[in-house]
Amino acid sequence: MERFLDLKICRENELKNIVTLAAETCQVAAAFLVISVEGEITQHFKFGNVAEQLNIEDVRFNIPLKQDRITVVEDFEQHPQLAHHQLVKNTPYIRFFAGAPLVTYDGQHIGSLFVLGSEAKKLSERRKRMLHLLSRQAVTMVEFELSIDVLREQYTEAKNSENKLRSFFESSKSSHLLIGRNMEIITFNKTFYDIAYMLFGKPVLAGVKATKFIYPAYIDDFEKNVQTALSGESINHERQVKFEGIDPMWFKVSYNPTYDSGGKIIGVSFNSTDITQRKQSEQKILEQNEALRKVAFMQSHQLRKPVASILGLMSLLKLEETEANSAILNMMEQAVNELDLTVRNIVKATETRTDFDPLPENLSI
């Protein structure tokens, strides 16, 4: 595709050659090729000394050109509408005209190819066919360049999209592997390559069996999940993985069928994300929650028990209250009540469960 788009084709030179051939074919002194859009001239080419002296707007003559036909005016002086045209009555005294429309494959008129002569003459059928072929060649050249421009634009857009997707694909911290129906590797990202190279000491290559880069202990599980995905079912799970010489790791793994534009399953997308840190954080939170439960149990049972006992003893002492110890007992009762309230608030703030089994009374932290 790149070689094709880099072809050095100069449309202007080709179109100039066509104009030259048109003049030589019809044996006239001037030839013009006009390319227009909605009636506005966008490009034009001339051949001959006479043509170079003429303005392109003045030589169009407004002669209707029919598709697939060569329109010929053998003698302008015999033409009812153009006999008094300034180029007929004055220099260069145009007498002869032959022209063909430029029509695209889908019927769009994009200009004309025509020749002018200073002598009245007839044009043979052979020369008419040659002029017609030259007009078709001009259309082909214009359409070819337009097609190249569109193709180049689409190619650039596709390459940009591919680069963006590849950049996203390669920058992912997850391992991505695309597997064909025969378990062959189609493509992979850098993360998968690095992990596989670390484990197996060899580079990952497209076309190689994917199982060559799966740890032996997990090959059976891998093949089973790939076949399940090839049947159209997606698989997602989290699992702990143990590699020799490496601490156990947790991965979130998925197997998803991949489809072509016709909806046919052509392979499996295998994705693996390291979630070890998340799992460790979750375990730490569970341990912290367990510690809070133990603290709450101790505060609710082991700490409040002596406080309740003190409150009971205070009630007994108040039965034998004397004037001398009345103030002291009141202060002690107030302090114990404040301590009891504090314990209750702590228990309420640290209580994280309602449905757990009771913790043993002799627990320790």
Secondary structure, DSSP 8 states (H G I E B T S, - for coil): -HHHHT----HHHHHHHHHHHHHHHHT-SEEEEEEEETTEEEEEEEESHHHHTS-TTTT-TT----TTS-EEES-GGG-TTTTT-HHHHSTT---EEEEEEEE-TTS-EEEEEEEEESS-----HHHHHHHHHHHHHHHHHHHHHHHHHHHHHHHHHHHHHHHHHHHHHHH-SSEEEEEETTSBEEEE-HHHHHHHHHHHSS---TTSBGGGGS-GGGHHHHHHHHHHHHTT--EEEEEEE--TTS--EEEEEEEEEEE-TTS-EEEEEEEEEE-HHHHHHHHHHHHHHHHHHHHHHIIIIIIHHHHHHHHHHHHHHHHT--TTTHHHHHHHHHHHHHHHHHHHHHHHHH---SSS----TT---
